[in-house]
Amino acid sequence: MTLGAALMSSHMNRRQFLQATLASAAAAGLSRYACGEATAAAPSEASSAPFKGTADAMILIWLPGGVAQTDTWDPKKHTPFEKGMKGNQILGTCPIINSAADGIQLGCGLETIASVMNEGAILRSLTNETKFGAVHLKAQYYMKTGYLFPAGVKAPSMGSIVARSLGRKNPNVPAYIDIGRDINSADQEFLFINEYSGPGFYGPKYAPFMIPQPAEGMATLNAVAGMKIDRLDRRQHYLETIMGLSAPELQQSTKASDYAKVMEDARAMMDSPVKKAFDFAKDEKPEVLKAYDVGHRFGHGCLLARRLIETGARFVEVEYQYAAFRGFDMHESGKPRMEQMKAQIDRPIGTLIKELKERGLLDRTLVVIATEFGRTIANQPAAGSEPDGFAEKSDGSTLSIDSEKMYGFHGHFSSCNSMVFFGGGVKKGFVYGKTQEHHPMIAVENPVPLTDVHATIYKALGIPANHHYVTEGRPFYVTNNGKGKAIDAMFA
């Protein structure tokens, strides 16, 4: 039961309200899913204090499904379709374009992002010893938390780590905001996604504030028809009273108090200027709205991210919602699918960077574009059916591309991937790492493990790589075992 459901409904009588809020309170104290492990010890002070980083805030652009790096951030020679060509002859399905940064090229279709690459850096040599094969969700869990699933405890995501380690930048703005993911507790896949994008053992206090549809605003920040603010406050007071009458175990539960604090903070937002950030359809100029509007919620999500950063958000995640065989999860017709996807992300991301720069926000805002793994050619006609890890080392020389549906990067490639960084003290117009020009396109210069990428992100934000909190009697680090080493060459 959310704050909106418990406090906003104009059709809920008092008995129904009492029943609902009792259930919510009980869930706050007793639910393993909502609050992490019930047996977890109260976290101790962290091992080392955050320091002054080169960034005060972060926007994570999350593109799950496996972005083909060879057609985007690490483009290879364009090899047009020819019936009967071998898989290893497919190097790039699109022409290569120059960018605003000398020596940096991107795949065609990313012209807006290319125009701002003089403000960013590309990591082209993100490596991974674990081969996830067809398992997207485990790879996504790894990217978001830095730990392989299962991690032994409920690992917190990057957003929750930043929220807990640095706290709110503006007291009225949630520290961790997620834009673009539906709230769906009836689907097992969504439950797992919520798990690795959530607070883990940190508890609900550090969970993301969810905004599924940015263009629809936040109905839960406005009283519905017939619901006056004083009535709303009375209902919240009822909840506080109920909590006071509950069992001592529940009253003393840290998780229950954290849950109550989340609802108090959400109620406070209703009287806060942050509510205005959601009114972009009224406030923004038509040309700005047009630049972000690509017919998909992702575009408006990028616009809302900029407005929330202006309002004082600490960590904003804008995601292109994951769905198997949709979006960037391409198992056939890779060329036209990539063209469609690039058309949906290019203008919103490029415009976001331009506007952050124009408003003087980019220098202190780290923007990171990430996906769970890269792409390679499939090693057999039915892409995705190969044994786990097989496509990682296949050169595709035995596969005949007999139709345009087979033309594209349909194989999952955990061995190497790319990430893009803007602002937040990152070196401008810079590329780190290099990959082979032929299959398999593994890193040949400066390979970087994911734990070092996380250390780099946290260093920019002023969080030590060995920062940790204690759960179940042992430290749990923000980078895997506290051993992440930042890529110093990425900083200006």
C-alpha positions as CSV (number, residue, x, y, z in Angstrom):
1,M,0.0,0.0,0.0
2,T,1.6,3.2,-1.1
3,L,1.1,6.7,0.3
4,G,-1.0,7.5,-2.7
5,A,-3.2,4.4,-2.1
6,A,-3.5,4.8,1.7
7,L,-3.9,8.5,1.9
8,M,-5.4,9.7,-1.3
9,S,-8.4,7.5,-2.1
10,S,-11.7,9.5,-1.8
11,H,-13.7,6.3,-1.9
12,M,-12.1,4.6,1.1
13,N,-14.0,4.6,4.4
14,R,-12.3,4.7,7.8
15,R,-12.5,1.0,8.4
16,Q,-11.0,0.2,5.0
17,F,-8.3,2.8,5.7
18,L,-7.5,1.4,9.1
19,Q,-7.3,-2.1,7.7
20,A,-5.1,-1.0,4.8
21,T,-2.7,1.0,7.0
22,L,-2.4,-1.8,9.5
23,A,-1.4,-4.1,6.7
24,S,1.1,-1.6,5.4
25,A,2.7,-1.2,8.9
26,A,2.9,-4.9,9.3
27,A,4.5,-5.3,6.0
28,A,7.0,-2.6,6.9
29,G,8.2,-4.5,9.9
30,L,7.9,-8.0,8.7
31,S,8.3,-8.3,4.9
32,R,11.6,-9.8,3.8
33,Y,11.1,-8.6,0.3
34,A,10.3,-5.0,1.1
35,C,12.9,-4.5,3.8
36,G,15.7,-6.8,3.1
37,E,16.8,-9.7,5.3
38,A,14.9,-9.7,8.6
39,T,17.9,-11.1,10.4
40,A,20.3,-8.4,9.2
41,A,22.1,-6.6,11.9
42,A,21.7,-2.8,12.2
43,P,24.3,-1.4,9.9
44,S,27.2,0.2,11.6
45,E,29.0,3.4,10.6
46,A,30.7,3.1,7.3
47,S,34.4,2.4,7.1
48,S,35.5,5.7,5.6
49,A,33.8,9.0,5.2
50,P,32.8,10.4,1.8
51,F,35.0,13.1,0.5
52,K,34.6,16.1,-1.9
53,G,34.1,14.5,-5.3
54,T,34.1,16.1,-8.7
55,A,30.3,15.7,-8.9
56,D,27.4,16.4,-6.6
57,A,24.7,14.5,-8.5
58,M,24.4,11.7,-11.0
59,I,22.0,10.7,-13.9
60,L,22.2,7.1,-14.9
61,I,20.8,6.5,-18.4
62,W,19.9,2.8,-18.2
63,L,19.5,1.0,-21.6
64,P,18.9,-2.7,-20.7
65,G,18.7,-5.4,-23.2
66,G,22.3,-5.4,-24.5
67,V,23.2,-2.4,-26.7
68,A,25.3,-3.3,-29.7
69,Q,28.5,-1.4,-29.0
70,T,29.7,-2.0,-32.6
71,D,26.9,0.1,-34.0
72,T,27.0,2.8,-31.3
73,W,29.9,3.7,-29.0
74,D,32.6,1.5,-30.6
75,P,31.7,1.5,-34.3
76,K,33.4,-0.9,-36.7
77,K,33.7,-0.8,-40.4
78,H,30.3,-0.8,-42.2
79,T,29.7,-4.1,-43.9
80,P,26.4,-4.0,-45.8
81,F,24.2,-7.1,-46.1
82,E,25.0,-9.6,-48.8
83,K,23.0,-12.7,-49.1
84,G,25.2,-15.7,-48.1
85,M,27.9,-13.6,-46.3
86,K,29.5,-15.2,-43.3
87,G,28.8,-14.1,-39.8
88,N,32.4,-13.0,-39.3
89,Q,32.0,-10.6,-42.2
90,I,29.5,-8.5,-40.2
91,L,31.6,-5.8,-38.6
92,G,29.1,-2.9,-38.5
93,T,25.6,-2.6,-39.8
94,C,25.7,1.2,-40.1
95,P,28.0,3.9,-41.4
96,I,30.4,5.7,-39.1
97,I,30.0,9.4,-38.3
98,N,32.4,11.9,-36.8
99,S,31.6,13.7,-33.6
100,A,32.4,17.1,-32.1
101,A,35.5,15.5,-30.4
102,D,38.5,15.0,-32.5
103,G,39.2,11.3,-33.1
104,I,35.9,10.1,-31.6
105,Q,33.4,8.4,-34.0
106,L,30.0,6.9,-33.3
107,G,27.5,4.8,-35.3
108,C,25.2,6.6,-37.7
109,G,21.9,7.6,-36.0
110,L,23.5,9.1,-33.0
111,E,24.1,12.6,-34.5
112,T,22.8,14.6,-31.5
113,I,25.0,12.7,-29.1
114,A,27.9,13.0,-31.5
115,S,27.4,16.8,-31.4
116,V,28.2,16.8,-27.6
117,M,31.0,14.2,-27.5
118,N,33.4,17.1,-26.9
119,E,31.9,17.1,-23.4
120,G,32.2,13.4,-22.8
121,A,34.3,10.3,-22.6
122,I,33.8,6.7,-23.8
123,L,35.1,3.6,-22.1
124,R,35.4,0.9,-24.8
125,S,37.1,-1.9,-22.9
126,L,34.7,-2.9,-20.1
127,T,35.5,-6.6,-19.6
128,N,33.8,-9.4,-17.7
129,E,35.0,-12.9,-16.9
130,T,31.5,-14.1,-16.2
131,K,29.6,-15.2,-19.3
132,F,25.9,-14.6,-18.7
133,G,24.8,-16.3,-21.9
134,A,21.0,-15.7,-22.4
135,V,20.4,-14.5,-18.8
136,H,19.8,-10.8,-19.0
137,L,18.5,-10.3,-15.5
138,K,21.6,-11.7,-13.8
139,A,23.8,-9.5,-16.0
140,Q,21.6,-6.5,-15.1
141,Y,21.9,-7.3,-11.4
142,Y,25.6,-7.4,-11.7
143,M,25.8,-4.0,-13.5
144,K,23.5,-2.3,-11.0
145,T,25.0,-3.8,-7.8
146,G,28.5,-4.9,-8.7
147,Y,27.9,-8.3,-7.2
148,L,27.0,-11.6,-9.0
149,F,23.6,-13.0,-8.1
150,P,23.1,-14.5,-5.6
151,A,25.3,-12.2,-3.5
152,G,24.5,-13.9,-0.2
153,V,22.7,-10.8,1.0
154,K,20.4,-8.4,-0.7
155,A,22.9,-6.1,-2.5
156,P,21.9,-2.4,-2.8
157,S,21.9,-0.8,-6.2
158,M,24.1,2.2,-7.2
159,G,21.3,4.6,-6.6
160,S,20.7,3.4,-3.1
161,I,24.4,3.4,-2.3
162,V,24.6,7.0,-3.4
163,A,21.4,7.9,-1.5
164,R,22.7,6.4,1.7
165,S,26.3,7.5,1.4
166,L,25.6,11.1,0.5
167,G,22.0,11.7,1.6
168,R,19.7,14.2,0.1
169,K,21.1,17.2,-1.8
170,N,17.8,19.1,-1.3
171,P,15.8,18.1,1.8
172,N,12.6,18.2,-0.2
173,V,13.8,16.0,-3.0
174,P,14.2,12.2,-2.7
175,A,17.9,11.2,-3.0
176,Y,17.1,8.3,-5.5
177,I,14.6,8.7,-8.2
178,D,13.7,6.2,-10.9
179,I,12.0,7.3,-14.1
180,G,10.4,5.0,-16.6
181,R,9.9,1.6,-14.9
182,D,6.4,0.4,-14.3
183,I,5.5,-0.7,-10.8
184,N,4.3,-4.2,-11.4
185,S,4.4,-6.6,-8.4
186,A,2.4,-9.3,-10.2
187,D,5.2,-10.3,-12.6
188,Q,8.2,-12.3,-11.4
189,E,10.6,-10.7,-13.8
190,F,9.5,-7.2,-12.6
191,L,10.0,-8.3,-9.0
192,F,13.5,-9.3,-9.7
193,I,14.2,-6.1,-11.5
194,N,12.8,-4.1,-8.5
195,E,15.2,-6.2,-6.4
196,Y,18.4,-5.2,-8.1
197,S,17.3,-1.6,-8.6
198,G,16.4,-1.3,-5.0
199,P,17.9,-0.7,-1.6
200,G,18.8,-4.3,-0.7
201,F,19.5,-4.7,3.0
202,Y,19.6,-0.9,3.4
203,G,15.8,-0.9,3.7
204,P,12.9,1.1,2.3
205,K,14.4,4.4,3.4
206,Y,16.8,4.2,0.5
207,A,14.5,2.8,-2.1
208,P,13.9,4.7,-5.3
209,F,11.0,7.2,-5.7
210,M,9.3,5.7,-8.7
211,I,8.0,7.8,-11.6
212,P,6.7,5.3,-14.2
213,Q,5.2,7.8,-16.7
214,P,7.0,11.1,-16.6
215,A,4.5,12.8,-19.0
216,E,1.6,12.0,-16.6
217,G,3.1,13.9,-13.7
218,M,2.8,12.6,-10.2
219,A,-0.8,12.1,-9.2
220,T,0.3,11.0,-5.7
221,L,1.6,14.5,-5.1
222,N,-1.8,16.1,-5.6
223,A,-4.9,15.6,-3.5
224,V,-7.7,14.0,-5.6
225,A,-11.1,15.6,-6.0
226,G,-12.8,16.1,-2.7
227,M,-9.7,15.4,-0.7
228,K,-8.5,18.5,1.2
229,I,-5.1,18.8,2.7
230,D,-6.4,18.9,6.3
231,R,-8.3,15.6,5.6
232,L,-5.2,14.1,4.2
233,D,-3.2,15.1,7.2
234,R,-5.8,13.6,9.5
235,R,-5.5,10.3,7.7
236,Q,-1.7,10.4,8.1
237,H,-2.2,11.1,11.8
238,Y,-4.5,8.0,12.0
239,L,-1.6,5.9,10.7
240,E,0.8,7.3,13.3
241,T,-1.8,6.5,16.0
242,I,-2.1,3.0,14.7
243,M,1.6,2.5,14.7
244,G,1.7,3.7,18.4
245,L,-0.9,1.0,19.3
246,S,0.8,-1.8,17.6
247,A,2.9,-4.5,19.2
248,P,6.2,-3.3,20.8
249,E,8.2,-5.4,18.3
250,L,6.7,-3.4,15.5
251,Q,7.0,-0.1,17.2
252,Q,10.7,-0.7,17.9
253,S,11.4,-2.0,14.4
254,T,13.9,0.1,12.4
255,K,12.3,-1.1,9.2
256,A,8.9,0.1,10.3
257,S,10.2,3.5,11.3
258,D,12.0,3.8,8.0
259,Y,8.8,2.9,6.1
260,A,6.9,5.6,8.1
261,K,9.6,8.1,7.3
262,V,9.3,7.4,3.6
263,M,5.6,8.2,3.8
264,E,6.3,11.4,5.8
265,D,8.8,12.5,3.2
266,A,6.3,11.8,0.4
267,R,3.7,13.9,2.2
268,A,6.2,16.7,2.7
269,M,6.8,16.7,-1.1
270,M,3.2,17.7,-1.7
271,D,3.9,21.1,-0.1
272,S,7.3,21.4,-1.7
273,P,8.5,23.3,-4.8
274,V,9.7,19.9,-6.2
275,K,6.2,19.2,-7.3
276,K,6.6,21.9,-10.0
277,A,9.4,19.8,-11.7
278,F,6.7,17.5,-13.0
279,D,4.8,20.4,-14.8
280,F,7.2,20.5,-17.8
281,A,4.4,20.4,-20.3
282,K,3.3,23.8,-19.0
283,D,6.6,25.3,-18.3
284,E,8.9,24.4,-21.1
285,K,9.1,26.1,-24.5
286,P,7.5,24.2,-27.4
287,E,10.9,23.7,-29.1
288,V,12.3,22.1,-25.9
289,L,9.4,19.7,-25.6
290,K,9.8,18.8,-29.3
291,A,13.5,18.1,-28.9
292,Y,12.8,15.5,-26.2
293,D,9.6,14.0,-27.6
294,V,10.4,10.8,-29.6
295,G,7.0,9.1,-29.0
296,H,8.3,7.1,-26.0
297,R,8.4,7.8,-22.3
298,F,12.2,7.7,-22.4
299,G,12.3,11.1,-24.0
300,H,10.2,12.9,-21.4
301,G,12.1,11.0,-18.8
302,C,15.3,12.7,-19.9
303,L,13.6,16.1,-19.7
304,L,12.3,15.4,-16.2
305,A,15.7,14.2,-15.1
306,R,17.1,17.6,-16.1
307,R,14.4,19.4,-14.2
308,L,14.9,17.2,-11.1
309,I,18.6,17.9,-11.1
310,E,17.8,21.6,-11.2
311,T,15.5,21.1,-8.2
312,G,18.3,19.4,-6.2
313,A,18.0,15.6,-6.9
314,R,21.0,13.5,-6.0
315,F,20.7,10.4,-8.2
316,V,18.2,10.1,-11.0
317,E,17.9,7.0,-13.1
318,V,16.2,7.2,-16.5
319,E,15.6,3.8,-17.9
320,Y,14.3,2.4,-21.2
321,Q,12.1,-0.2,-19.7
322,Y,13.4,-3.7,-20.2
323,A,11.2,-6.4,-21.9
324,A,12.5,-9.7,-23.4
325,F,12.9,-9.5,-27.2
326,R,12.0,-5.9,-27.3
327,G,14.0,-2.7,-27.1
328,F,17.7,-3.4,-27.3
329,D,17.1,-7.2,-26.8
330,M,17.5,-8.0,-30.5
331,H,17.4,-11.6,-31.7
332,E,16.6,-10.9,-35.3
333,S,16.5,-7.9,-37.8
334,G,19.3,-6.2,-35.9
335,K,19.9,-3.4,-38.4
336,P,16.4,-1.9,-38.6
337,R,15.9,-2.5,-34.8
338,M,19.0,-0.6,-34.0
339,E,17.9,2.3,-36.3
340,Q,14.6,2.4,-34.4
341,M,16.2,2.3,-31.0
342,K,18.8,5.0,-31.8
343,A,16.0,7.3,-33.0
344,Q,14.4,6.9,-29.6
345,I,17.5,7.7,-27.5
346,D,19.7,10.0,-29.5
347,R,17.8,13.3,-29.3
348,P,16.7,13.0,-25.7
349,I,20.2,12.1,-24.4
350,G,22.0,14.7,-26.6
351,T,19.5,17.4,-25.7
352,L,19.9,16.5,-22.0
353,I,23.7,17.0,-22.2
354,K,23.3,20.3,-24.1
355,E,20.8,21.7,-21.5
356,L,22.8,20.6,-18.5
357,K,25.8,22.4,-20.1
358,E,23.8,25.6,-20.9
359,R,22.4,25.8,-17.4
360,G,25.8,25.3,-15.8
361,L,24.9,21.9,-14.3
362,L,27.1,19.6,-16.3
363,D,30.3,20.2,-14.5
364,R,28.9,18.9,-11.2
365,T,26.5,16.3,-12.6
366,L,27.9,13.0,-13.7
367,V,25.9,11.4,-16.5
368,V,26.5,7.7,-17.3
369,I,25.0,5.6,-20.1
370,A,25.1,1.9,-19.4
371,T,23.7,-1.5,-20.5
372,E,24.2,-5.0,-19.1
373,F,26.4,-6.4,-21.8
374,G,27.4,-5.9,-25.5
375,R,26.4,-7.7,-28.7
376,T,28.2,-9.9,-31.2
377,I,27.2,-11.9,-34.2
378,A,25.1,-15.0,-33.5
379,N,26.7,-18.4,-34.1
380,Q,23.7,-20.1,-35.5
381,P,20.4,-19.1,-37.2
382,A,18.3,-19.2,-34.1
383,A,20.0,-16.4,-32.2
384,G,19.9,-16.7,-28.4
385,S,19.6,-20.5,-28.4
386,E,23.4,-21.1,-28.2
387,P,24.9,-22.6,-25.0
388,D,25.9,-20.0,-22.4
389,G,29.1,-18.4,-23.4
390,F,29.4,-20.0,-26.8
391,A,28.9,-16.8,-28.7
392,E,31.6,-15.1,-26.7
393,K,34.4,-16.9,-28.5
394,S,32.7,-17.6,-31.9
395,D,34.0,-15.8,-34.9
396,G,30.8,-16.6,-36.9
397,S,32.8,-18.1,-39.8
398,T,30.5,-21.1,-40.1
399,L,27.3,-19.1,-40.1
400,S,25.7,-18.2,-43.4
401,I,23.7,-15.0,-43.4
402,D,20.9,-16.0,-45.8
403,S,18.3,-13.4,-45.0
404,E,18.2,-9.8,-43.7
405,K,16.6,-11.0,-40.5
406,M,19.8,-12.7,-39.7
407,Y,21.9,-9.6,-40.5
408,G,22.8,-7.8,-37.2
409,F,24.4,-8.3,-33.8
410,H,22.1,-10.9,-32.2
411,G,24.5,-12.7,-29.9
412,H,25.0,-11.7,-26.2
413,F,28.5,-10.6,-25.6
414,S,29.5,-10.3,-21.9
415,S,33.2,-10.3,-22.7
416,C,33.4,-6.7,-23.8
417,N,31.1,-3.7,-23.6
418,S,31.2,0.1,-23.7
419,M,30.0,2.9,-21.4
420,V,29.7,6.6,-21.9
421,F,30.4,9.4,-19.4
422,F,29.6,13.1,-19.4
423,G,30.3,15.9,-16.9
424,G,31.1,15.4,-13.2
425,G,34.9,15.9,-13.7
426,V,35.3,13.4,-16.4
427,K,37.8,14.2,-19.1
428,K,36.3,15.7,-22.2
429,G,36.6,14.3,-25.7
430,F,38.3,11.2,-24.4
431,V,38.4,7.5,-25.2
432,Y,39.7,4.9,-22.9
433,G,40.4,1.3,-24.1
434,K,40.5,-0.4,-27.5
435,T,38.9,-3.5,-28.9
436,Q,39.8,-5.8,-31.8
437,E,38.5,-4.9,-35.3
438,H,37.5,-8.5,-36.0
439,H,35.4,-11.1,-34.1
440,P,35.4,-11.7,-31.2
441,M,35.9,-8.0,-30.5
442,I,37.5,-8.3,-27.1
443,A,39.6,-5.6,-25.4
444,V,43.2,-5.3,-26.6
445,E,44.1,-2.1,-24.7
446,N,43.3,-1.2,-21.1
447,P,40.7,-3.8,-20.2
448,V,38.6,-2.6,-17.2
449,P,36.6,-4.9,-14.8
450,L,33.2,-3.6,-13.7
451,T,34.3,-3.2,-10.1
452,D,36.8,-0.5,-11.3
453,V,34.0,1.2,-13.2
454,H,31.9,1.4,-10.1
455,A,35.0,2.7,-8.2
456,T,35.3,5.4,-10.9
457,I,31.7,6.5,-10.5
458,Y,31.9,6.5,-6.7
459,K,35.2,8.5,-6.8
460,A,33.5,11.2,-9.0
461,L,30.8,11.4,-6.3
462,G,33.2,11.4,-3.4
463,I,32.5,7.8,-2.1
464,P,35.6,5.6,-1.3
465,A,35.7,2.2,-3.0
466,N,35.9,0.5,0.4
467,H,33.0,2.4,1.8
468,H,30.8,-0.2,3.6
469,Y,28.0,-0.9,6.0
470,V,27.7,-4.0,8.2
471,T,25.0,-6.6,7.7
472,E,24.8,-10.1,9.2
473,G,28.0,-9.3,11.1
474,R,30.2,-8.6,8.1
475,P,31.0,-5.6,6.0
476,F,29.4,-5.2,2.6
477,Y,31.3,-2.9,0.4
478,V,30.1,-0.5,-2.3
479,T,32.6,-2.1,-4.7
480,N,33.0,-5.9,-4.8
481,N,35.0,-6.7,-1.6
482,G,36.1,-3.1,-1.5
483,K,38.8,-3.7,-4.1
484,G,37.6,-1.4,-6.9
485,K,40.2,0.9,-8.3
486,A,39.1,4.1,-10.0
487,I,40.3,4.8,-13.6
488,D,42.3,7.9,-12.9
489,A,42.9,8.5,-16.6
490,M,39.1,9.2,-17.0
491,F,39.3,12.3,-14.9
492,A,40.3,15.7,-16.1
